[in-house]
Amino acid sequence: MSIFLGVLAGFMLLAMLCVALVRLDAKQIATTVRMVGPILLGAIGVVMLFMGRAGVGGGLISLALGWFTWARRISSQQKSPGKTSTVRTAAIEMELDHDSGTLDGFVLAGRHEGKTLDSMSLDELNELHRELVSDPESDQLLQTYLDGRFPAWRENADADGRDRQGAAPSSGAMTKEEAYKVLGLEAGAAAADVRKAHRRLMQRLHPDLGGTSFLAARINEAKDVLLSNHN
C-alpha cells in the first residue's frame, strides 16, 4: 500500500509539472525541465526514503543533485540576450551586440543624419567617410564598421592623404555613464562585473584576435574609469 501511495504521489507531481509546461514556449519548457526536473526527482527520492526504500530513495536523491548541478552549470554558460555595448562620438553612435558580435551604427550629424549605417550603401558610407575628415574620432569609428561590413573597402576608397589606420584622438575624458555603456553594464555594476565584461569584450575585439585597436582602446578606457575607485 505504501509503495502505491509513493508512486501515486510521484504521478501527481508529474501531472502538475505537465500542466505547467503546457502554458510555456519551447525555450521556457527546456529551462523549466532543467530546474524543476531535479526537484521532482528529489521529491520522489524523499518519498521513497519515508517508505523504507533507502537504497532507491538515496539513489534518486543523488541523481537529482547531479542533475541540478549540471543544470546550473548550463544556465551559467548561456548568453544573456540583448546585451550591447555603445560607443558614441560627435557624429556616430555605434552598438556592438554581445551575442552575435555584429556592429551597427547611427549617424548623428551631417548630410546623412538620422540614417543607420546598415541602411547605407558603400558609396554613401564612403561619402560619409570623406565628410568626417575634420572629425578623426568619428571617422575611426566609421572605419571600424566598414572593415567589418566591407573588408576590401580601402582598396577602392579615394586616396586623400589621411592616415586611416592611426588611432583617433580622444574627445575628452570618458565619463562613468559612457563607460557603463561601452561595457554594456547597468550603472553601479560591481567591480567583478566590470572585469568580466571587459574580459569578454576583449576576447571578441582585441586587435590580435581580428578586432580593432579603436574599440579595444575604448573598452580598456571604460574599465579603467570604472575601476579607478577600486584600486
ROSE-4610 file (N, C-alpha, C; in Angstrom, 1 decimal, always signed):
// ROSE-4610
residu = [M/M/M/S/S/S/I/I/I/F/F/F/L/L/L/G/G/G/V/V/V/L/L/L/A/A/A/G/G/G/F/F/F/M/M/M/L/L/L/L/L/L/A/A/A/M/M/M/L/L/L/C/C/C/V/V/V/A/A/A/L/L/L/V/V/V/R/R/R/L/L/L/D/D/D/A/A/A/K/K/K/Q/Q/Q/I/I/I/A/A/A/T/T/T/T/T/T/V/V/V/R/R/R/M/M/M/V/V/V/G/G/G/P/P/P/I/I/I/L/L/L/L/L/L/G/G/G/A/A/A/I/I/I/G/G/G/V/V/V/V/V/V/M/M/M/L/L/L/F/F/F/M/M/M/G/G/G/R/R/R/A/A/A/G/G/G/V/V/V/G/G/G/G/G/G/G/G/G/L/L/L/I/I/I/S/S/S/L/L/L/A/A/A/L/L/L/G/G/G/W/W/W/F/F/F/T/T/T/W/W/W/A/A/A/R/R/R/R/R/R/I/I/I/S/S/S/S/S/S/Q/Q/Q/Q/Q/Q/K/K/K/S/S/S/P/P/P/G/G/G/K/K/K/T/T/T/S/S/S/T/T/T/V/V/V/R/R/R/T/T/T/A/A/A/A/A/A/I/I/I/E/E/E/M/M/M/E/E/E/L/L/L/D/D/D/H/H/H/D/D/D/S/S/S/G/G/G/T/T/T/L/L/L/D/D/D/G/G/G/F/F/F/V/V/V/L/L/L/A/A/A/G/G/G/R/R/R/H/H/H/E/E/E/G/G/G/K/K/K/T/T/T/L/L/L/D/D/D/S/S/S/M/M/M/S/S/S/L/L/L/D/D/D/E/E/E/L/L/L/N/N/N/E/E/E/L/L/L/H/H/H/R/R/R/E/E/E/L/L/L/V/V/V/S/S/S/D/D/D/P/P/P/E/E/E/S/S/S/D/D/D/Q/Q/Q/L/L/L/L/L/L/Q/Q/Q/T/T/T/Y/Y/Y/L/L/L/D/D/D/G/G/G/R/R/R/F/F/F/P/P/P/A/A/A/W/W/W/R/R/R/E/E/E/N/N/N/A/A/A/D/D/D/A/A/A/D/D/D/G/G/G/R/R/R/D/D/D/R/R/R/Q/Q/Q/G/G/G/A/A/A/A/A/A/P/P/P/S/S/S/S/S/S/G/G/G/A/A/A/M/M/M/T/T/T/K/K/K/E/E/E/E/E/E/A/A/A/Y/Y/Y/K/K/K/V/V/V/L/L/L/G/G/G/L/L/L/E/E/E/A/A/A/G/G/G/A/A/A/A/A/A/A/A/A/A/A/A/D/D/D/V/V/V/R/R/R/K/K/K/A/A/A/H/H/H/R/R/R/R/R/R/L/L/L/M/M/M/Q/Q/Q/R/R/R/L/L/L/H/H/H/P/P/P/D/D/D/L/L/L/G/G/G/G/G/G/T/T/T/S/S/S/F/F/F/L/L/L/A/A/A/A/A/A/R/R/R/I/I/I/N/N/N/E/E/E/A/A/A/K/K/K/D/D/D/V/V/V/L/L/L/L/L/L/S/S/S/N/N/N/H/H/H/N/N/N]
num = [1/1/1/2/2/2/3/3/3/4/4/4/5/5/5/6/6/6/7/7/7/8/8/8/9/9/9/10/10/10/11/11/11/12/12/12/13/13/13/14/14/14/15/15/15/16/16/16/17/17/17/18/18/18/19/19/19/20/20/20/21/21/21/22/22/22/23/23/23/24/24/24/25/25/25/26/26/26/27/27/27/28/28/28/29/29/29/30/30/30/31/31/31/32/32/32/33/33/33/34/34/34/35/35/35/36/36/36/37/37/37/38/38/38/39/39/39/40/40/40/41/41/41/42/42/42/43/43/43/44/44/44/45/45/45/46/46/46/47/47/47/48/48/48/49/49/49/50/50/50/51/51/51/52/52/52/53/53/53/54/54/54/55/55/55/56/56/56/57/57/57/58/58/58/59/59/59/60/60/60/61/61/61/62/62/62/63/63/63/64/64/64/65/65/65/66/66/66/67/67/67/68/68/68/69/69/69/70/70/70/71/71/71/72/72/72/73/73/73/74/74/74/75/75/75/76/76/76/77/77/77/78/78/78/79/79/79/80/80/80/81/81/81/82/82/82/83/83/83/84/84/84/85/85/85/86/86/86/87/87/87/88/88/88/89/89/89/90/90/90/91/91/91/92/92/92/93/93/93/94/94/94/95/95/95/96/96/96/97/97/97/98/98/98/99/99/99/100/100/100/101/101/101/102/102/102/103/103/103/104/104/104/105/105/105/106/106/106/107/107/107/108/108/108/109/109/109/110/110/110/111/111/111/112/112/112/113/113/113/114/114/114/115/115/115/116/116/116/117/117/117/118/118/118/119/119/119/120/120/120/121/121/121/122/122/122/123/123/123/124/124/124/125/125/125/126/126/126/127/127/127/128/128/128/129/129/129/130/130/130/131/131/131/132/132/132/133/133/133/134/134/134/135/135/135/136/136/136/137/137/137/138/138/138/139/139/139/140/140/140/141/141/141/142/142/142/143/143/143/144/144/144/145/145/145/146/146/146/147/147/147/148/148/148/149/149/149/150/150/150/151/151/151/152/152/152/153/153/153/154/154/154/155/155/155/156/156/156/157/157/157/158/158/158/159/159/159/160/160/160/161/161/161/162/162/162/163/163/163/164/164/164/165/165/165/166/166/166/167/167/167/168/168/168/169/169/169/170/170/170/171/171/171/172/172/172/173/173/173/174/174/174/175/175/175/176/176/176/177/177/177/178/178/178/179/179/179/180/180/180/181/181/181/182/182/182/183/183/183/184/184/184/185/185/185/186/186/186/187/187/187/188/188/188/189/189/189/190/190/190/191/191/191/192/192/192/193/193/193/194/194/194/195/195/195/196/196/196/197/197/197/198/198/198/199/199/199/200/200/200/201/201/201/202/202/202/203/203/203/204/204/204/205/205/205/206/206/206/207/207/207/208/208/208/209/209/209/210/210/210/211/211/211/212/212/212/213/213/213/214/214/214/215/215/215/216/216/216/217/217/217/218/218/218/219/219/219/220/220/220/221/221/221/222/222/222/223/223/223/224/224/224/225/225/225/226/226/226/227/227/227/228/228/228/229/229/229/230/230/230/231/231/231]
x = [+0.8/+0.0/+0.9/+2.0/+2.8/+3.5/+3.9/+4.5/+3.6/+2.3/+1.3/+1.1/+1.1/+0.9/+2.1/+3.3/+4.5/+4.5/+4.1/+4.0/+2.9/+1.8/+0.7/+1.2/+1.9/+2.4/+3.3/+4.2/+5.1/+4.3/+3.3/+2.5/+1.7/+1.3/+0.6/+1.6/+2.8/+3.8/+4.1/+4.2/+4.5/+3.3/+2.1/+0.9/+0.9/+1.2/+1.3/+2.3/+3.5/+4.5/+4.1/+3.4/+2.9/+1.9/+1.0/+0.0/+0.7/+1.8/+2.5/+3.3/+3.8/+4.6/+3.7/+2.5/+1.6/+1.5/+1.6/+1.5/+2.8/+3.9/+5.1/+5.6/+6.5/+7.0/+8.2/+8.8/+9.8/+11.0/+11.5/+12.7/+12.4/+11.2/+10.8/+10.6/+10.1/+9.9/+11.3/+12.3/+13.6/+14.2/+14.1/+14.6/+13.9/+12.6/+11.8/+12.1/+12.3/+12.6/+14.0/+14.9/+16.3/+16.2/+15.4/+15.4/+14.4/+13.2/+12.2/+12.4/+12.9/+13.1/+13.9/+15.0/+15.7/+14.9/+14.1/+13.3/+12.3/+11.7/+10.7/+11.3/+12.5/+13.1/+13.6/+14.1/+14.5/+13.3/+12.1/+10.9/+10.5/+10.6/+10.2/+11.2/+12.5/+13.5/+13.2/+12.8/+12.4/+11.2/+10.2/+9.1/+9.5/+10.4/+10.9/+11.6/+12.4/+13.1/+12.1/+11.0/+10.0/+9.2/+9.3/+8.6/+9.5/+10.7/+11.6/+12.5/+12.4/+13.2/+14.5/+15.4/+16.5/+17.4/+17.6/+18.5/+18.0/+16.7/+16.1/+16.1/+15.6/+15.4/+16.8/+17.8/+19.1/+19.7/+19.4/+19.9/+19.2/+17.9/+17.2/+17.6/+17.9/+18.3/+19.7/+20.6/+21.9/+21.8/+21.0/+20.8/+20.2/+19.3/+18.7/+19.7/+20.6/+21.6/+22.6/+22.9/+23.8/+23.1/+21.9/+21.1/+21.0/+20.8/+20.6/+22.0/+23.1/+24.4/+24.7/+24.3/+24.5/+23.7/+22.4/+21.5/+22.0/+22.5/+23.1/+24.3/+25.1/+26.3/+25.9/+24.9/+24.4/+23.8/+23.1/+22.4/+23.5/+24.5/+25.6/+26.3/+26.4/+27.1/+26.3/+25.0/+24.2/+24.4/+24.2/+24.4/+23.2/+23.5/+22.5/+22.0/+20.8/+20.3/+20.1/+20.3/+20.0/+21.1/+22.3/+23.4/+24.1/+24.3/+25.0/+26.0/+27.0/+27.9/+27.7/+27.8/+27.6/+28.8/+29.3/+30.4/+29.8/+30.0/+29.4/+30.5/+30.5/+31.4/+30.5/+31.1/+30.3/+29.3/+29.7/+28.9/+28.3/+28.7/+28.3/+28.1/+27.0/+26.8/+26.8/+27.7/+27.9/+27.5/+26.8/+26.4/+27.0/+27.5/+28.0/+27.1/+26.6/+25.7/+26.7/+26.6/+27.5/+27.3/+26.1/+25.8/+26.3/+26.0/+26.4/+27.7/+28.1/+29.4/+29.2/+28.0/+27.7/+27.7/+28.2/+28.2/+27.1/+26.5/+25.6/+25.7/+25.4/+25.6/+24.5/+24.6/+23.5/+24.3/+24.0/+24.6/+23.9/+24.7/+24.2/+24.2/+25.1/+25.2/+25.7/+25.5/+25.9/+24.8/+25.2/+24.3/+23.4/+24.0/+23.3/+22.7/+22.5/+22.0/+20.7/+20.6/+19.3/+19.4/+20.3/+20.4/+21.2/+20.8/+21.6/+22.6/+23.8/+24.9/+24.5/+23.7/+23.3/+22.4/+21.7/+20.8/+21.6/+22.8/+23.6/+24.4/+24.5/+25.3/+26.8/+27.7/+29.1/+29.4/+28.8/+29.1/+28.7/+27.6/+27.1/+28.1/+28.5/+29.5/+30.8/+31.3/+32.5/+32.3/+31.2/+30.9/+30.9/+30.3/+30.4/+31.8/+32.6/+34.0/+34.7/+34.5/+35.1/+34.7/+33.4/+32.8/+33.5/+34.0/+34.5/+36.0/+36.5/+37.9/+38.3/+37.4/+37.7/+37.3/+36.8/+36.4/+37.0/+38.3/+39.1/+38.5/+37.9/+37.4/+36.2/+35.2/+34.1/+34.5/+35.5/+35.9/+36.5/+37.3/+37.9/+36.8/+35.7/+34.6/+33.9/+33.7/+33.2/+34.0/+35.4/+36.3/+36.2/+36.0/+35.8/+34.6/+33.5/+32.3/+32.5/+33.2/+33.4/+34.3/+35.3/+36.2/+35.4/+34.4/+33.6/+32.6/+32.0/+31.0/+31.5/+32.5/+33.2/+34.7/+35.2/+36.6/+37.6/+37.1/+38.0/+37.7/+37.0/+36.6/+37.8/+38.9/+40.0/+40.7/+40.6/+41.2/+40.6/+39.3/+38.5/+38.3/+38.6/+38.4/+39.3/+38.8/+39.6/+40.8/+42.0/+43.2/+43.1/+43.2/+43.2/+44.3/+45.3/+46.5/+46.3/+45.1/+44.9/+45.5/+45.9/+46.4/+45.1/+44.6/+43.3/+43.5/+44.8/+45.0/+45.3/+45.6/+46.1/+45.0/+45.4/+44.4/+43.8/+42.5/+41.8/+42.1/+42.3/+42.5/+41.2/+41.4/+40.2/+39.6/+38.2/+37.5/+37.4/+38.0/+38.0/+37.9/+38.0/+37.9/+36.5/+36.5/+35.3/+34.6/+33.3/+32.5/+32.1/+31.7/+31.3/+30.1/+29.2/+28.0/+28.4/+29.3/+29.8/+30.5/+31.3/+32.0/+31.0/+30.0/+29.0/+28.4/+28.1/+27.5/+28.5/+29.8/+30.8/+30.9/+30.8/+30.9/+29.6/+28.5/+27.2/+26.7/+27.0/+26.6/+25.6/+24.9/+24.0/+24.8/+24.4/+25.1/+25.2/+26.3/+26.5/+27.0/+27.3/+27.7/+29.0/+29.1/+30.2/+31.5/+32.6/+33.9/+34.1/+33.6/+33.8/+33.0/+31.9/+31.1/+31.8/+32.5/+33.3/+34.4/+35.1/+36.2/+35.7/+34.6/+34.1/+33.7/+33.0/+32.5/+33.7/+34.7/+35.9/+36.6/+36.8/+37.4/+36.7/+35.3/+34.5/+34.6/+34.6/+34.6/+36.0/+37.1/+38.4/+38.7/+38.1/+38.2/+37.6/+36.7/+36.0/+36.6/+37.1/+37.5/+39.0/+39.8/+41.2/+41.8/+42.7/+43.3/+44.0/+44.6/+45.3/+44.4/+43.1/+42.1/+41.1/+41.6/+40.8/+39.9/+40.0/+39.2/+39.9/+39.6/+40.1/+40.7/+41.8/+42.5/+41.7/+40.8/+40.0/+39.0/+38.2/+37.3/+37.9/+39.1/+39.8/+40.3/+40.7/+41.2/+40.0/+38.8/+37.7/+37.2/+37.3/+37.0/+37.9/+39.2/+40.2/+40.0/+39.7/+39.5/+38.2/+37.2/+36.0/+36.3/+37.0/+37.4/+38.2/+39.2/+40.0/+39.1/+38.2/+37.3/+36.5/+35.9/+35.0/+35.8/+37.0/+37.8/+38.7/+38.7/+39.6/+39.5/+38.2/+38.0/+38.1/+38.5/+38.6/+40.1/+41.0/+42.4/+43.0]
y = [-1.2/+0.0/+1.3/+1.2/+2.4/+2.7/+1.6/+1.7/+2.4/+1.9/+2.5/+4.0/+4.4/+5.8/+6.6/+6.1/+6.8/+7.0/+5.9/+6.1/+7.1/+7.0/+7.9/+9.4/+9.6/+11.0/+11.4/+10.5/+10.8/+11.2/+10.5/+10.7/+12.1/+12.4/+13.7/+14.8/+14.7/+15.8/+15.9/+14.8/+14.8/+15.5/+15.2/+15.7/+17.3/+17.7/+19.1/+19.8/+19.2/+19.7/+19.8/+18.8/+18.8/+19.9/+20.1/+21.2/+22.5/+22.7/+24.0/+24.1/+23.1/+23.1/+23.5/+23.1/+23.3/+24.8/+25.7/+27.1/+27.8/+27.1/+27.7/+27.4/+28.3/+28.1/+27.1/+26.7/+25.7/+26.0/+27.3/+27.7/+27.7/+28.1/+28.1/+26.7/+25.8/+24.4/+23.8/+24.0/+23.5/+24.0/+25.3/+25.8/+25.3/+25.1/+24.6/+23.2/+22.4/+21.0/+20.8/+21.7/+21.6/+21.9/+22.9/+23.3/+22.6/+22.3/+21.6/+20.1/+19.5/+18.1/+17.5/+18.1/+17.6/+17.7/+18.8/+18.9/+17.8/+17.5/+16.4/+15.1/+14.8/+13.6/+13.4/+14.5/+14.5/+14.3/+14.9/+14.7/+13.2/+12.6/+11.2/+10.4/+10.8/+10.1/+10.2/+11.4/+11.6/+10.7/+10.6/+9.8/+8.3/+7.9/+6.5/+6.2/+7.3/+7.1/+6.9/+7.7/+7.6/+6.2/+5.6/+4.3/+3.2/+3.5/+2.5/+1.9/+2.5/+2.1/+3.0/+2.9/+3.7/+3.7/+2.5/+2.3/+3.1/+2.9/+3.6/+5.0/+5.4/+6.8/+7.6/+7.0/+7.6/+7.8/+6.8/+6.8/+7.9/+8.1/+9.1/+10.5/+10.7/+12.0/+12.3/+11.3/+11.6/+12.0/+11.3/+11.6/+13.0/+13.4/+14.7/+15.8/+15.6/+16.5/+16.7/+15.6/+15.7/+16.4/+16.1/+16.8/+18.3/+18.7/+20.1/+20.8/+20.2/+20.8/+21.0/+20.0/+20.2/+21.3/+21.4/+22.4/+23.8/+24.0/+25.3/+25.7/+24.7/+25.0/+25.4/+24.7/+25.0/+26.4/+26.8/+28.1/+29.2/+28.9/+30.0/+30.2/+29.2/+29.3/+29.9/+30.0/+30.6/+32.1/+32.6/+34.0/+34.8/+36.0/+36.9/+37.7/+37.4/+38.1/+39.6/+40.3/+41.8/+42.6/+42.1/+42.8/+43.5/+44.8/+45.6/+46.6/+46.9/+48.0/+49.2/+50.4/+51.6/+52.5/+52.9/+53.9/+55.1/+56.3/+57.5/+58.5/+59.1/+60.2/+61.4/+62.4/+63.6/+63.3/+62.4/+62.2/+60.8/+59.8/+58.5/+57.8/+57.0/+56.2/+54.7/+53.9/+52.5/+51.6/+50.5/+49.5/+48.1/+47.4/+46.1/+45.1/+44.1/+43.1/+42.0/+41.8/+40.8/+39.4/+39.0/+37.6/+37.3/+38.2/+37.9/+38.6/+39.6/+40.3/+41.3/+41.5/+42.4/+43.9/+44.8/+46.2/+46.9/+47.9/+48.7/+50.1/+51.1/+52.5/+53.4/+54.6/+55.6/+56.9/+57.6/+58.9/+60.0/+60.7/+61.8/+63.2/+63.4/+64.7/+64.6/+65.7/+65.7/+65.5/+65.3/+65.1/+63.8/+62.8/+61.5/+61.4/+62.5/+62.4/+61.7/+60.8/+60.0/+58.7/+58.4/+57.1/+56.1/+54.8/+53.7/+53.3/+52.9/+52.5/+51.3/+50.4/+49.2/+49.5/+50.7/+51.1/+51.8/+52.1/+52.9/+52.0/+52.5/+51.7/+52.1/+51.3/+51.6/+53.0/+53.4/+54.8/+55.8/+55.6/+56.6/+56.6/+55.4/+55.3/+55.9/+55.8/+56.4/+57.9/+58.4/+59.8/+60.4/+59.6/+59.9/+59.9/+59.0/+58.9/+60.1/+60.7/+61.9/+63.1/+63.1/+64.2/+64.3/+63.2/+63.2/+63.5/+64.1/+64.5/+65.3/+66.2/+67.1/+66.5/+65.2/+64.5/+63.1/+63.1/+61.8/+60.7/+61.1/+60.1/+59.4/+60.2/+59.6/+58.8/+59.3/+58.6/+57.3/+57.2/+55.9/+54.9/+55.4/+54.5/+54.0/+54.9/+54.5/+53.5/+53.7/+52.7/+51.4/+51.3/+50.1/+49.3/+50.1/+49.5/+49.0/+49.8/+49.5/+48.2/+48.1/+47.0/+45.7/+45.8/+44.6/+44.2/+45.3/+45.0/+44.9/+45.7/+45.7/+45.6/+44.4/+44.2/+44.8/+44.9/+45.4/+46.9/+47.6/+48.9/+49.9/+49.7/+50.6/+50.6/+49.4/+49.3/+50.2/+50.5/+51.3/+52.7/+53.0/+54.3/+55.4/+56.6/+57.7/+58.0/+58.1/+58.4/+59.9/+60.2/+61.6/+62.0/+61.1/+61.5/+61.4/+60.9/+60.8/+59.4/+59.4/+58.2/+57.5/+56.5/+55.9/+54.8/+54.4/+53.3/+53.9/+55.1/+55.7/+55.7/+55.8/+55.9/+57.2/+57.3/+58.6/+59.3/+60.6/+61.3/+61.3/+61.3/+61.2/+62.6/+62.5/+63.8/+64.3/+63.6/+64.1/+62.9/+63.1/+62.0/+61.4/+60.0/+59.3/+59.4/+59.6/+59.7/+58.3/+58.1/+56.8/+56.3/+57.3/+56.9/+56.3/+56.9/+56.4/+55.1/+54.9/+53.7/+52.5/+52.7/+51.7/+51.2/+52.2/+51.9/+51.1/+51.5/+50.8/+49.4/+49.1/+47.7/+47.0/+47.7/+47.1/+46.7/+47.6/+47.3/+48.4/+48.0/+48.9/+49.8/+51.0/+51.9/+51.2/+51.3/+50.8/+49.3/+48.8/+47.4/+47.2/+46.0/+45.6/+45.5/+45.7/+45.6/+44.3/+43.2/+41.9/+41.8/+42.5/+42.5/+43.3/+44.4/+45.3/+44.4/+43.7/+42.9/+41.8/+41.2/+40.1/+40.7/+41.8/+42.4/+42.8/+43.4/+43.8/+42.6/+41.5/+40.3/+39.7/+39.7/+39.1/+39.9/+41.2/+42.1/+42.1/+42.0/+42.0/+40.7/+39.6/+38.3/+38.4/+39.2/+39.4/+40.5/+41.5/+42.7/+43.0/+42.3/+42.6/+42.6/+43.5/+43.6/+42.3/+41.6/+40.3/+39.2/+39.4/+38.4/+38.8/+39.8/+40.3/+41.5/+42.0/+43.2/+44.5/+45.6/+46.9/+47.6/+48.3/+49.0/+50.1/+50.7/+51.8/+51.4/+50.3/+49.8/+49.2/+48.5/+47.9/+49.0/+50.1/+51.2/+51.8/+51.9/+52.4/+51.5/+50.2/+49.2/+49.2/+49.3/+49.5/+50.7/+51.8/+53.1/+53.0/+52.3/+52.2/+51.4/+50.3/+49.5/+50.4/+51.1/+52.0/+53.0/+53.6/+54.6/+54.0/+52.9/+52.3/+51.6/+51.2/+50.6/+51.5/+52.8/+53.8/+53.9/+53.7/+53.9/+52.6/+51.5/+50.2/+49.8/+50.6/+50.2/+50.7]
z = [+0.0/+0.0/+0.0/+0.8/+0.9/-0.4/-1.1/-2.4/-3.4/-3.4/-4.2/-4.0/-2.7/-2.3/-2.8/-2.7/-3.2/-4.7/-5.4/-6.9/-7.3/-6.5/-6.8/-6.6/-5.5/-5.3/-6.4/-6.9/-8.0/-9.2/-9.5/-10.7/-10.6/-9.4/-9.1/-9.4/-8.9/-9.1/-10.6/-11.3/-12.7/-13.5/-13.1/-13.7/-13.6/-12.3/-12.1/-12.9/-13.1/-14.0/-15.4/-15.9/-17.3/-17.5/-16.6/-16.7/-16.8/-16.0/-16.1/-17.4/-17.9/-19.2/-20.4/-20.4/-21.5/-21.8/-20.8/-20.9/-21.3/-21.5/-21.8/-23.2/-23.8/-25.1/-25.0/-26.1/-26.1/-25.3/-25.3/-24.6/-23.1/-22.7/-21.3/-20.8/-21.6/-21.3/-20.9/-21.8/-21.6/-20.3/-20.0/-18.8/-17.6/-17.7/-16.5/-16.2/-17.3/-17.1/-16.4/-16.8/-16.3/-14.8/-14.4/-13.0/-12.1/-12.7/-11.9/-11.9/-12.9/-13.0/-11.8/-11.5/-10.3/-9.0/-8.9/-7.6/-7.6/-8.7/-8.8/-8.5/-9.1/-8.8/-7.4/-6.8/-5.4/-4.5/-4.8/-4.0/-4.0/-5.1/-5.2/-4.4/-4.4/-3.6/-2.1/-1.7/-0.3/+0.1/-0.8/-0.5/-0.4/-1.2/-1.1/+0.2/+0.6/+1.9/+3.1/+3.1/+4.1/+4.0/+2.8/+2.6/+3.0/+3.4/+3.8/+2.7/+1.5/+0.4/+0.3/+1.3/+1.4/+0.2/-0.3/-1.5/-2.7/-3.0/-4.1/-3.9/-2.7/-2.4/-2.4/-1.8/-1.8/-3.2/-4.1/-5.5/-6.2/-6.0/-6.7/-6.3/-5.0/-4.5/-5.0/-5.1/-5.6/-7.1/-7.8/-9.2/-9.4/-8.5/-8.6/-8.3/-7.3/-7.0/-8.2/-8.9/-10.0/-11.2/-11.4/-12.4/-12.2/-10.9/-10.5/-10.7/-10.4/-10.6/-12.1/-12.9/-14.3/-14.9/-14.4/-14.9/-14.6/-13.4/-13.0/-13.8/-14.2/-15.0/-16.4/-16.9/-18.3/-18.3/-17.3/-17.2/-17.1/-16.3/-16.2/-17.5/-18.3/-19.6/-20.7/-20.5/-21.6/-21.7/-22.9/-23.2/-22.7/-22.3/-21.9/-23.1/-23.6/-24.8/-24.5/-25.6/-25.5/-25.0/-24.6/-24.1/-25.3/-25.1/-26.1/-25.5/-26.3/-25.9/-26.8/-26.2/-27.0/-27.0/-28.1/-28.2/-29.1/-28.5/-29.1/-29.4/-30.6/-30.9/-31.3/-31.8/-32.2/-33.4/-34.3/-35.5/-35.6/-34.8/-34.9/-33.6/-33.4/-32.3/-32.8/-32.2/-32.6/-31.5/-31.9/-30.9/-31.3/-30.3/-30.5/-29.8/-30.6/-30.0/-29.4/-28.1/-27.4/-27.9/-28.2/-28.6/-30.0/-31.0/-32.4/-32.8/-32.0/-32.4/-33.5/-33.9/-35.1/-34.6/-35.5/-35.2/-36.1/-35.5/-36.3/-35.7/-36.5/-36.1/-36.5/-36.0/-36.3/-36.5/-37.6/-37.9/-37.1/-36.4/-35.5/-36.1/-37.1/-37.7/-39.1/-39.9/-41.3/-42.3/-43.5/-44.6/-44.4/-43.8/-43.6/-42.2/-41.5/-40.1/-40.1/-39.1/-38.9/-39.5/-40.4/-41.1/-40.2/-40.3/-39.7/-40.8/-40.3/-41.2/-42.0/-41.4/-42.2/-43.4/-43.3/-44.4/-45.5/-45.3/-46.3/-47.2/-48.5/-49.4/-49.2/-49.9/-49.8/-50.3/-51.4/-51.9/-50.8/-50.2/-49.1/-48.0/-47.6/-46.5/-46.8/-48.0/-48.4/-48.5/-48.8/-48.8/-47.4/-46.4/-45.0/-44.5/-45.0/-44.6/-45.0/-46.2/-46.6/-45.9/-45.5/-44.7/-43.3/-42.8/-41.4/-41.4/-42.4/-42.4/-41.2/-40.7/-39.6/-38.3/-38.3/-37.1/-37.0/-36.8/-36.8/-35.9/-34.8/-33.9/-34.5/-35.0/-35.7/-36.9/-37.6/-38.8/-38.5/-37.4/-37.0/-36.6/-36.0/-35.6/-36.9/-37.9/-39.2/-39.8/-39.8/-40.4/-39.8/-38.5/-37.8/-38.4/-38.6/-39.2/-40.6/-41.4/-42.8/-42.9/-42.0/-42.1/-41.8/-41.0/-40.7/-41.8/-42.4/-43.4/-44.8/-45.1/-46.5/-46.3/-46.1/-45.8/-46.8/-48.1/-49.2/-49.5/-48.6/-49.0/-49.2/-48.4/-48.5/-49.9/-50.6/-51.9/-52.9/-52.7/-53.7/-53.2/-51.9/-51.4/-52.1/-52.2/-52.7/-51.9/-52.5/-51.7/-51.4/-50.1/-49.8/-48.8/-48.7/-47.9/-46.4/-45.9/-44.5/-44.0/-42.8/-42.2/-41.6/-42.4/-42.0/-41.0/-40.7/-39.8/-38.4/-38.3/-37.0/-36.0/-34.7/-33.6/-33.6/-33.3/-33.2/-31.9/-31.9/-30.7/-29.8/-28.6/-27.7/-27.6/-27.5/-27.5/-26.0/-25.1/-23.7/-22.8/-21.5/-20.5/-20.6/-20.5/-20.6/-19.2/-19.3/-18.0/-17.6/-16.3/-15.9/-16.6/-16.9/-17.7/-19.0/-19.7/-21.0/-20.8/-19.8/-19.5/-19.3/-18.6/-18.4/-19.7/-20.6/-21.9/-22.8/-22.7/-23.5/-23.1/-21.8/-21.4/-21.3/-21.7/-21.7/-20.3/-19.3/-17.9/-17.4/-16.4/-15.7/-14.7/-14.5/-13.6/-12.2/-11.6/-10.3/-10.3/-11.4/-11.5/-10.6/-10.1/-9.2/-10.0/-9.3/-9.9/-10.6/-10.0/-10.6/-12.0/-12.0/-13.3/-14.3/-13.9/-14.8/-15.5/-14.6/-15.1/-16.0/-15.7/-16.5/-17.9/-17.9/-19.2/-20.0/-19.4/-20.1/-20.7/-19.9/-20.5/-21.6/-21.5/-22.6/-23.9/-23.7/-24.9/-25.6/-24.7/-25.3/-26.0/-25.5/-26.2/-27.6/-27.8/-29.1/-30.0/-29.3/-30.1/-30.1/-29.4/-29.3/-30.7/-31.1/-32.4/-32.8/-31.8/-32.1/-32.5/-32.2/-32.5/-33.6/-34.4/-35.5/-35.2/-34.0/-33.6/-34.1/-33.5/-33.9/-32.7/-32.9/-31.9/-31.3/-32.1/-31.6/-30.6/-30.9/-29.9/-28.7/-28.9/-27.8/-26.8/-27.4/-26.5/-25.7/-26.3/-25.6/-24.5/-24.8/-23.8/-22.6/-22.9/-21.8/-21.0/-21.7/-21.0/-20.1/-20.6/-19.8/-18.5/-18.6/-17.4/-16.5/-16.9/-16.1/-15.3/-16.1/-15.4/-14.3/-14.5/-13.5/-12.4/-12.6/-11.5/-10.8/-11.2/-10.6/-9.1/-8.6/-7.2/-6.4/-7.2/-6.5/-6.3/-6.8/-6.8/-5.4]
